[in-house]
Each structure stands twice: as structure tokens, then as C-alpha cells.
Amino acid sequence: MKAAAASKYGSPDVIEIKNLPQPIPKDNEVLIRIYAAVVGSTDPVFLKGEPFISRFFSGLTRPKNISGDVFAGEIEDIGKNVTIFKKGDEVFGATDINMGAHAEYRCLPETGAIGLKPENMSYEEAAPVCDGGLISFHFLKTKGNIQTGQKVLINGASGSLGTYGVQLAKYFGAEVTGVCSSSNVEMVKSIGADYVIDYTQEDFTKSGKKYDIIYDAVGKSSYSRCKNSLTENGIYLITTPSPSAFISMLLGSKSKGKRAVFAAGGLKPAGEKAKDLIALKEIAEAGKLKSVIDKRYPLEEIAEAFRYVEKGHKKGNVVISIK
Ligand SMILES: NC(=O)c1ccc[n+]([C@@H]2O[C@H](COP(=O)([O-])OP(=O)(O)OC[C@H]3O[C@@H](n4cnc5c(N)ncnc54)[C@H](OP(=O)(O)O)[C@@H]3O)[C@@H](O)[C@H]2O)c1
């Protein structure tokens, strides 16, 4: 099978398209023919192996895995004990920590983070739902306990986590303010934000407005700066670890009121992710969730996709087509 793999850590120049043996499903596994994957904002981090801590997942001296952690495709074969899925099922999902979605095939246990693909989405539209959609669902629903009528601000509303975050917050009945740059204002309005703040013109922490949830999807703010923009019991959700968020999390466990929460959504147990995928499929099929796709690349040009993503300005998602 064709797969994108790097033999050493480095820039996108180290990526090679290799011919590797096709995996064979174990008794409890499904074999997925992957038709679409994603280059997400964390993929260049694992490719570089920086910060060093990332290498505890990806290999200490060199990358041990094929890259890519989300996919959409078709079940091509099943192990003899598999009961949940059958050959021909169209699925979407996330791999385990061993990655491997930038390839034609991947085997996963049937109890992995796999769900039936939304019927109204193509493979290319469905794969990125398992990146920003799954993570924002985890932050807003599981960690933020988002409620109808709440005022929610989403910083980084134009990224993968942000575009799904805006739509999910609207779906859960919140009044949504998106924060993005001038060139993304119309796009963020088009996916349902009630208000949009252009961060190049205005600092949302100085407006005097208060929010029940501030979800910093892009991790460019800090809890200390945002604290005054939270309501009395407001919650600050941050996707990248920060010292002020950790201090607040430690103190917050002992007291009520405003608090900050960081979570590693990617490390959520596979069974729980699979449940979230069922919810996301329903939301998508109700017409309440769309994928914003900035660029598409064939697998052979995946290095270009990495170069584009690592600049940090993508609008929504960058998709890899694996025909
Ligand atoms: N904790 C977890 O489980 C988890 C999981 C996945 C990802 N993450 C992290 O989540 C973050 C976001 O991921 P993503 O894939 O959504 O990123 P992304 O798609 O690469 O986000 C980039 C977007 O953010 C906008 N942006 C850049 N600087 C901004 C600023 N100062 N204020 C507001 N918007 C800004 C960019 O547009 P402009 O440059 O035009 O503004 C671009 O549209 C990454 O840091 C990633 O590592 C965390």
C-alpha cells in the first residue's frame, strides 16, 4: 500500500511516499480502505519531534509510525470475531496513538474510535469532523457542559477546532461570538456566529462583555487576560497547555466560580470518542454541521500540505485524498 512516512524527524522535506505491506486484520479488527485523511495543526509537531515530549508518543530517535490520526473510508475486510461493522460500511474515525491515517489502509479494533460516516457528507468532508469536530465536541460538551442560552466566545473561530466549535455551540443553543482576522469574518458569520470580532481591530478581553464559556480553540489567549470577561461561574477552555490555566485548574478543584480547563481531547478513550462520533453524525445529518475545507492535496503531494498547515493560517481544514 502507499503511505506517507518519514525515516527521521525534520521539515516536510523528510516525508516519503513509500510502498509498505498492507496490514491484515486480527480477529477483533477491521481493515479500513482510507479515502480521505487530514493534515491537522499537530501533524507538523509530530513530524519535527518538537517539543521533545511529543517523541514519547512518536518515537524517541526517529518517527516510528506513518503520520495522520483521522480518516474516512470503507471497511474492506473484518476479523472473524468482528460484530459491530461489516464489509462495505462507510466509516469515519480517529486512529489510536500509533497514527497511520496517511496511508491507503489501516487496521483498528472494531471497538476503536470508528463510526458510520454521515450519509450527507463525502469522505473528504467527513474526515476532518474527526479532527476539529471531535475535539471541539469534547471541549464544549464534555468539559464545558454547554447549555442553551449561554453566551460563548470562540477564539480562533476560523481554524479546524474553531469552525466546528462555532457550529456546535450554535447547535447546543448558545449565543456565539467568533474571534478571527479580517479575511475570515464573512466565513465565520456564514457558519452561524451571531457576532464576530476581528482580532486585528479589537481585543475581546477589553470590550467589557462577559461570557459563560470562553473557548480558546487556537490557544493564543491566557486565562489571566480572559478572567474578567467570564461570568461569575464562567469557564475558560484552552486547547494548548498554559501555566495560568494549570494553576486555575489546581485551585478550581477546591473552589467554585470561574475556572480554566485544559484537556487532551486526543487521549480520550476510544469508546467515548466512538459515542461522540455517533452524536456528530446525527448533528451533521440534521444539516447543522459542515466541514470548511481550505485545500485538498493528493497523498503524493502531502509534503505541500504540511508546509501550508505549519504556517498556522489555514481556514478550517486541509484534506488529503487517497484514491
Ligand atoms: N488539546 C487538544 O486535545 C488539541 C487537539 C488538537 C489540536 N489542539 C491544538 O489546538 C490548536 C488549534 O488547532 P486547529 O487545528 O484548529 O488550528 P488551525 O486550524 O491551524 O488554526 C489556525 C486558525 O487560527 C487563526 N488564528 C491565528 N492566530 C490567531 C489569533 N491570535 N487569534 C485568533 N485566531 C487566530 C488563523 O487565522 P489567521 O491567522 O488569519 O487569524 C487560522 O484560521 C492548535 O494549537 C493545536 O495544537 C489541541
The ligand as a MOL file (V3000), in Angstrom:
LIG
                    3D

  0  0  0     0  0            999 V3000
M  V30 BEGIN CTAB
M  V30 COUNTS 48 52 0 0 0
M  V30 BEGIN ATOM
M  V30 1 N -5.9640 19.8100 23.3940 0
M  V30 2 C -6.2540 19.0410 22.3570 0
M  V30 3 O -6.8130 17.9460 22.5060 0
M  V30 4 C -5.9340 19.5010 20.9530 0
M  V30 5 C -6.2610 18.6900 19.8510 0
M  V30 6 C -6.0000 19.1730 18.5790 0
M  V30 7 C -5.4120 20.4170 18.4070 0
M  V30 8 N -5.0520 21.1440 19.5070 0 CHG=1
M  V30 9 C -4.4320 22.4700 19.3700 0
M  V30 10 O -5.4730 23.3570 19.0250 0
M  V30 11 C -4.9390 24.4550 18.3220 0
M  V30 12 C -5.8400 24.8020 17.1600 0
M  V30 13 O -5.8820 23.7410 16.2410 0
M  V30 14 P -6.5530 23.9880 14.8070 0
M  V30 15 O -6.3040 22.7560 14.0260 0
M  V30 16 O -7.9350 24.4900 14.9380 0 CHG=-1
M  V30 17 O -5.5980 25.1350 14.2890 0
M  V30 18 P -5.5870 25.8430 12.8910 0
M  V30 19 O -6.7170 25.3390 12.0580 0
M  V30 20 O -4.2130 25.7210 12.3520 0
M  V30 21 O -5.8980 27.3470 13.3580 0
M  V30 22 C -5.4060 28.3490 12.6730 0
M  V30 23 C -6.5010 29.4180 12.5740 0
M  V30 24 O -6.3910 30.2570 13.7080 0
M  V30 25 C -6.3720 31.6080 13.2730 0
M  V30 26 N -5.5430 32.4190 14.1800 0
M  V30 27 C -4.1970 32.5440 14.1850 0
M  V30 28 N -3.8130 33.3760 15.1620 0
M  V30 29 C -4.9350 33.7960 15.7830 0
M  V30 30 C -5.1900 34.6720 16.8780 0
M  V30 31 N -4.2100 35.3010 17.5260 0
M  V30 32 N -6.4590 34.8620 17.2680 0
M  V30 33 C -7.4940 34.2440 16.6450 0
M  V30 34 N -7.3120 33.4150 15.5660 0
M  V30 35 C -6.0430 33.1830 15.1550 0
M  V30 36 C -5.7860 31.5300 11.8550 0
M  V30 37 O -6.2420 32.5570 11.0150 0
M  V30 38 P -5.4880 33.9760 10.9150 0
M  V30 39 O -4.0020 33.6750 11.0210 0
M  V30 40 O -5.9050 34.5530 9.6050 0
M  V30 41 O -6.0140 34.7080 12.0740 0
M  V30 42 C -6.3000 30.1790 11.3250 0
M  V30 43 O -7.5330 30.2960 10.6290 0
M  V30 44 C -3.5210 24.0490 17.9300 0
M  V30 45 O -2.6260 24.7660 18.7670 0
M  V30 46 C -3.4410 22.5860 18.2490 0
M  V30 47 O -2.1600 22.1870 18.6420 0
M  V30 48 C -5.3050 20.7220 20.7630 0
M  V30 END ATOM
M  V30 BEGIN BOND
M  V30 1 1 1 2
M  V30 2 2 2 3
M  V30 3 1 2 4
M  V30 4 1 4 5
M  V30 5 2 4 48
M  V30 6 2 5 6
M  V30 7 1 6 7
M  V30 8 2 7 8
M  V30 9 1 8 9
M  V30 10 1 8 48
M  V30 11 1 9 10
M  V30 12 1 9 46
M  V30 13 1 10 11
M  V30 14 1 11 12
M  V30 15 1 11 44
M  V30 16 1 12 13
M  V30 17 1 13 14
M  V30 18 2 14 15
M  V30 19 1 14 16
M  V30 20 1 14 17
M  V30 21 1 17 18
M  V30 22 2 18 19
M  V30 23 1 18 20
M  V30 24 1 18 21
M  V30 25 1 21 22
M  V30 26 1 22 23
M  V30 27 1 23 24
M  V30 28 1 23 42
M  V30 29 1 24 25
M  V30 30 1 25 26
M  V30 31 1 25 36
M  V30 32 1 26 27
M  V30 33 1 26 35
M  V30 34 2 27 28
M  V30 35 1 28 29
M  V30 36 1 29 30
M  V30 37 2 29 35
M  V30 38 1 30 31
M  V30 39 2 30 32
M  V30 40 1 32 33
M  V30 41 2 33 34
M  V30 42 1 34 35
M  V30 43 1 36 37
M  V30 44 1 36 42
M  V30 45 1 37 38
M  V30 46 2 38 39
M  V30 47 1 38 40
M  V30 48 1 38 41
M  V30 49 1 42 43
M  V30 50 1 44 45
M  V30 51 1 44 46
M  V30 52 1 46 47
M  V30 END BOND
M  V30 END CTAB
M  END
